[in-house]
Amino acid sequence: MKKLLFFITVIALSFNLNAQIVTPQPSPFSKVEQKVGLTDFTIEYSRPSVNGRVIFGDLVPYDKTWRTGANKNTIITFTDDVTIMGQILQAGSYAIYSIPGEEVWQVIFYSSTDNGGLPKEWDGSKVAAKVNVQPMAIPFSVETFTIDINQLTNNGGTLELIWDKTYIGVPFSLPTDNLVLASINEALSGTPTANDYYAAAVYYLQEGKDISQAKDWMDKAMKMTKKPAFYQLRQQSLIYAKAGDKKGAIAIAKKSLEASKVAGNEDYVKMNMDSIAEWEN
């Protein structure tokens, strides 16, 4: 019995000696992943909070380089070349630095990403892009520093920095259209499937391209599809309507409507009913 008590005591003491206190980080790490068009974006940064402090012009001084977050420098990565306000950044990873100002911010994309916070020695040759952005005041306070990508289209978006009552938006564009057209040409010059024709037709519809070509591709896709789904018929009806064939669009929309009812998809039921009513007038 004494040996058992001794063993339990040793285990308890060992646990107490090795135990570590775990507390929340004051500026927690965050990772944002966003696909824009065909390009994958990742942003890794730490998020400080206001905590009752005056932020820009005090905690974060004006006219001095800021790590754009807390702790380690913020890193953005993208898988295709990006054009930021007229400046081309090659695919890869960059540290995001900024120089806040009362009237204008400078947002800097720095090719070295392993800098801790700010580089010990700033190297101008590593500045891959620098843009000037006007800060915008927002009518409420955002407590925790936030970086996000919004205003999404197939061909670009806006990198957003938001903290306290300040908003910074950095628009960017992508070569999505060139990449998609290249993939369409490659697929359709080989042995295209129904999915290939369908995807090409829908892309042409969405991007306002040659609607006659989109109609031809969609018709081929539907002929190769044994039982088109309600959402495929919906896209076909929209292409017919845009091509000026409202009679054909209505007939196809009615097929999509019935298929939507069978599938129990009320969103498509409503969209088809609304389109039919519009095209019949």
C-alpha positions as CSV (number, residue, x, y, z in Angstrom):
1,M,0.0,0.0,0.0
2,K,2.9,2.4,0.8
3,K,4.5,1.7,-2.5
4,L,1.2,2.5,-4.3
5,L,0.8,5.8,-2.5
6,F,4.5,6.6,-3.2
7,F,3.9,5.9,-6.9
8,I,0.8,8.1,-7.1
9,T,2.6,10.9,-5.3
10,V,5.5,10.8,-7.8
11,I,3.1,10.9,-10.8
12,A,1.2,13.9,-9.3
13,L,4.4,15.8,-8.7
14,S,5.7,15.0,-12.2
15,F,2.4,16.4,-13.7
16,N,2.6,19.6,-11.6
17,L,6.3,20.1,-12.6
18,N,5.5,19.7,-16.4
19,A,2.2,21.6,-16.5
20,Q,2.2,24.9,-18.4
21,I,-0.3,27.8,-18.3
22,V,-2.0,28.4,-21.6
23,T,-3.6,31.8,-22.2
24,P,-5.2,33.5,-25.2
25,Q,-2.9,35.5,-27.5
26,P,-3.7,39.3,-27.3
27,S,-3.3,39.5,-31.1
28,P,-4.6,36.1,-32.3
29,F,-3.3,34.6,-35.6
30,S,-5.6,34.5,-38.5
31,K,-5.5,32.8,-41.9
32,V,-7.7,34.0,-44.8
33,E,-8.1,31.7,-47.9
34,Q,-10.0,33.1,-50.9
35,K,-10.3,32.0,-54.5
36,V,-10.8,34.9,-56.9
37,G,-11.6,33.7,-60.5
38,L,-9.0,30.9,-60.8
39,T,-6.5,32.4,-58.4
40,D,-6.0,31.2,-54.9
41,F,-5.1,33.8,-52.3
42,T,-3.9,33.2,-48.7
43,I,-3.3,35.9,-46.1
44,E,-1.6,35.2,-42.8
45,Y,-1.6,37.9,-40.1
46,S,-2.2,38.7,-36.4
47,R,-5.1,40.7,-35.3
48,P,-4.7,43.4,-32.6
49,S,-7.7,45.0,-31.0
50,V,-8.5,48.6,-30.2
51,N,-8.9,48.0,-26.4
52,G,-10.0,51.6,-25.8
53,R,-6.8,53.1,-27.4
54,V,-6.4,55.7,-30.1
55,I,-5.2,53.7,-33.1
56,F,-4.0,55.7,-36.1
57,G,-1.9,58.7,-35.4
58,D,-1.1,57.3,-31.9
59,L,-0.6,53.6,-31.4
60,V,0.1,53.3,-35.1
61,P,1.9,56.6,-35.9
62,Y,1.3,58.5,-39.1
63,D,4.1,58.6,-41.7
64,K,6.0,55.6,-40.3
65,T,6.2,52.0,-41.7
66,W,3.8,49.6,-40.0
67,R,3.9,45.8,-40.1
68,T,0.1,46.0,-41.0
69,G,-0.9,43.8,-38.1
70,A,0.9,42.5,-35.0
71,N,3.6,40.0,-34.2
72,K,5.2,38.5,-37.3
73,N,4.8,40.5,-40.6
74,T,1.6,39.9,-42.5
75,I,2.1,37.6,-45.6
76,I,-0.1,37.5,-48.7
77,T,0.3,34.6,-51.3
78,F,-1.4,34.3,-54.7
79,T,-1.0,31.6,-57.4
80,D,-1.2,33.8,-60.5
81,D,0.2,37.2,-61.4
82,V,-1.8,40.1,-59.9
83,T,-2.1,43.6,-61.2
84,I,-2.4,46.1,-58.3
85,M,-3.4,49.6,-59.3
86,G,-1.4,49.2,-62.5
87,Q,1.6,47.5,-61.0
88,I,2.2,43.8,-61.8
89,L,3.1,41.4,-59.0
90,Q,4.3,38.0,-60.0
91,A,2.7,34.9,-58.4
92,G,4.3,34.2,-55.0
93,S,4.4,35.5,-51.4
94,Y,4.9,39.0,-50.2
95,A,5.0,40.8,-46.9
96,I,2.4,43.6,-46.6
97,Y,3.7,46.8,-45.1
98,S,2.0,50.2,-44.9
99,I,2.7,53.8,-44.1
100,P,-0.5,55.3,-42.7
101,G,-1.2,59.0,-43.3
102,E,-4.0,61.3,-42.5
103,E,-4.8,61.9,-46.2
104,V,-3.0,59.1,-48.0
105,W,-1.8,55.6,-47.1
106,Q,1.1,53.8,-48.8
107,V,0.6,50.0,-49.1
108,I,3.8,48.2,-49.8
109,F,4.3,44.6,-51.1
110,Y,7.8,43.5,-50.0
111,S,9.4,40.4,-51.6
112,S,11.1,39.2,-48.4
113,T,8.6,37.6,-46.1
114,D,10.7,36.3,-43.2
115,N,11.3,39.6,-41.3
116,G,9.7,39.0,-37.9
117,G,8.0,42.3,-37.9
118,L,9.7,45.1,-39.8
119,P,13.0,44.3,-41.6
120,K,16.1,45.2,-39.5
121,E,17.4,47.0,-42.6
122,W,14.9,48.2,-45.2
123,D,15.9,47.1,-48.7
124,G,14.3,49.2,-51.4
125,S,15.1,46.6,-54.1
126,K,12.7,44.2,-52.4
127,V,9.7,46.6,-52.8
128,A,7.8,44.8,-55.5
129,A,5.0,47.3,-55.6
130,K,3.9,50.4,-53.7
131,V,0.5,52.0,-54.1
132,N,-1.1,55.1,-52.7
133,V,-4.6,54.7,-51.3
134,Q,-7.0,57.3,-49.7
135,P,-8.3,56.1,-46.3
136,M,-12.1,56.1,-45.8
137,A,-13.8,56.9,-42.5
138,I,-16.5,54.4,-41.5
139,P,-19.4,55.3,-39.2
140,F,-18.6,52.7,-36.6
141,S,-15.6,51.2,-34.9
142,V,-14.2,47.7,-35.9
143,E,-12.6,46.5,-32.7
144,T,-10.2,43.9,-34.1
145,F,-7.9,44.6,-37.1
146,T,-9.3,42.8,-40.2
147,I,-7.8,42.0,-43.6
148,D,-10.1,40.5,-46.2
149,I,-10.7,40.2,-49.9
150,N,-14.0,41.5,-51.1
151,Q,-15.8,43.1,-54.1
152,L,-15.1,39.8,-55.9
153,T,-15.5,39.3,-59.7
154,N,-14.0,36.7,-61.9
155,N,-11.3,39.1,-62.9
156,G,-10.4,40.8,-59.6
157,G,-11.4,42.2,-56.2
158,T,-10.3,44.5,-53.4
159,L,-7.8,43.8,-50.7
160,E,-9.3,45.5,-47.6
161,L,-7.7,46.7,-44.4
162,I,-10.1,47.7,-41.7
163,W,-9.5,48.8,-38.1
164,D,-11.2,51.1,-35.7
165,K,-13.0,53.7,-37.9
166,T,-10.6,53.4,-40.9
167,Y,-11.0,51.5,-44.2
168,I,-8.3,51.0,-46.8
169,G,-9.3,49.3,-50.1
170,V,-6.6,48.2,-52.6
171,P,-8.2,47.1,-55.9
172,F,-6.5,44.4,-58.0
173,S,-7.1,42.6,-61.3
174,L,-6.3,39.1,-62.5
175,P,-5.7,37.5,-65.9
176,T,-8.6,35.2,-65.4
177,D,-10.2,35.8,-68.8
178,N,-6.9,34.9,-70.6
179,L,-6.6,31.7,-68.5
180,V,-10.2,30.7,-69.1
181,L,-10.1,31.4,-72.9
182,A,-6.9,29.3,-73.2
183,S,-8.5,26.4,-71.4
184,I,-11.7,26.7,-73.5
185,N,-9.6,26.7,-76.7
186,E,-7.6,23.7,-75.5
187,A,-10.6,21.7,-74.5
188,L,-12.7,22.4,-77.5
189,S,-9.9,21.8,-80.0
190,G,-9.6,18.2,-78.7
191,T,-12.5,15.9,-77.9
192,P,-14.9,18.1,-75.9
193,T,-17.4,16.6,-73.5
194,A,-20.9,18.0,-72.8
195,N,-19.5,19.5,-69.6
196,D,-16.8,21.3,-71.7
197,Y,-19.4,22.9,-74.0
198,Y,-21.7,23.7,-71.1
199,A,-18.9,25.4,-69.0
200,A,-17.7,27.4,-72.1
201,A,-21.3,28.6,-72.9
202,V,-22.0,29.7,-69.3
203,Y,-18.7,31.6,-69.1
204,Y,-19.5,33.4,-72.3
205,L,-22.9,34.3,-70.9
206,Q,-21.6,35.5,-67.6
207,E,-18.8,37.6,-69.1
208,G,-21.0,39.2,-71.9
209,K,-19.1,37.5,-74.8
210,D,-20.3,36.3,-78.1
211,I,-23.8,35.1,-77.3
212,S,-24.3,33.3,-80.6
213,Q,-21.3,31.2,-79.9
214,A,-22.6,30.6,-76.3
215,K,-25.9,29.4,-77.8
216,D,-24.2,27.1,-80.2
217,W,-22.1,25.5,-77.4
218,M,-25.0,25.2,-75.1
219,D,-27.1,23.4,-77.8
220,K,-24.3,20.9,-78.3
221,A,-24.0,20.4,-74.6
222,M,-27.7,19.7,-74.2
223,K,-27.8,17.3,-77.2
224,M,-25.0,15.3,-75.5
225,T,-26.8,15.2,-72.1
226,K,-29.3,12.4,-71.7
227,K,-31.3,14.2,-69.0
228,P,-30.4,17.9,-68.5
229,A,-30.7,19.1,-64.9
230,F,-32.9,22.0,-64.0
231,Y,-30.0,24.3,-63.4
232,Q,-28.5,23.5,-66.8
233,L,-31.9,24.2,-68.5
234,R,-32.0,27.5,-66.6
235,Q,-28.7,28.6,-68.1
236,Q,-29.8,27.5,-71.5
237,S,-32.9,29.6,-71.2
238,L,-30.9,32.7,-70.2
239,I,-28.6,32.3,-73.2
240,Y,-31.6,32.0,-75.5
241,A,-33.2,35.1,-74.0
242,K,-30.0,37.1,-74.3
243,A,-29.7,35.9,-77.9
244,G,-33.1,37.4,-78.6
245,D,-35.0,34.1,-78.9
246,K,-37.6,34.7,-76.2
247,K,-40.0,32.0,-77.5
248,G,-37.3,29.4,-77.2
249,A,-36.2,30.8,-73.8
250,I,-39.7,30.4,-72.5
251,A,-40.1,26.8,-73.7
252,I,-36.8,25.9,-72.1
253,A,-37.6,27.8,-68.9
254,K,-40.8,25.8,-68.5
255,K,-38.8,22.6,-68.7
256,S,-36.5,24.0,-66.0
257,L,-39.5,25.0,-64.0
258,E,-41.0,21.5,-64.0
259,A,-37.6,19.9,-63.2
260,S,-37.1,22.4,-60.4
261,K,-40.5,21.4,-58.9
262,V,-39.5,17.7,-59.0
263,A,-36.2,18.5,-57.4
264,G,-37.9,20.6,-54.7
265,N,-35.7,23.6,-55.4
266,E,-37.9,26.6,-54.6
267,D,-35.2,29.1,-55.6
268,Y,-35.1,27.9,-59.2
269,V,-38.9,27.6,-59.2
270,K,-39.2,31.3,-58.5
271,M,-36.4,32.3,-60.8
272,N,-38.0,30.4,-63.7
273,M,-41.5,31.8,-63.0
274,D,-40.1,35.3,-62.8
275,S,-38.2,34.9,-66.1
276,I,-41.2,33.4,-67.9
277,A,-43.4,36.3,-66.8
278,E,-40.8,38.8,-68.0
279,W,-40.2,37.2,-71.3
280,E,-43.9,36.8,-72.1
281,N,-44.5,40.5,-71.8
